[in-house]
């Protein structure tokens, strides 16, 4: 009887160890997968941002990206960016929406962008993005000031951007900025 009890206890303990290792490996795989998703997006976006626009086309590169890669953005973020762009397109004599690129936190573009540290925050990952500067080593680039932090989550087994955080702007974030811009527009139309 003691031997059976001992064997069952061993099986339970062994199972717990195996499942904890699977969860730990899954978290590591998700972390790397999130980093790859973000890096591929920024590699693609850099090319898109620097490509000449078609004659007569004046569209924010972020909106072109949303149109071409809509499944890479959470519905809430995508809607907020599109609404902001529509509001701005209706006004020609004033700025009522974003006047800078939300993925690059400005209007100037670097040589490229490098993912850095990744932190798990609940069911999301925060991926640091650094500006690549010519002549600097990868180590120096990753030690440089953060440009932006991409917040991503896995939905239906694929990654989506859920927000962008701006350490240089007092830890502001894109959804909050878009919400405040919408609120300002709503107040001026009353």
Buried (B, 14 or more C-beta within 10 A) or exposed (E): EEEEEEEEEEEEEEEEEEEEEEEEEEEEEBBEBBBEBBBEBBEBBBEEBEEEEEEEEEEBBBBBBBEEBEEBBBEEBBEBBBBBBEBBBEEEEEEBBBEEBBBBBEEEBBEBBBBBEBEEEEEBBBBBBBBBEEEBEEEEBBEBEBBBBBBBBBEEEEBBBBBBBBBEEEEBBBBEBBEEBBEEBEEEEE
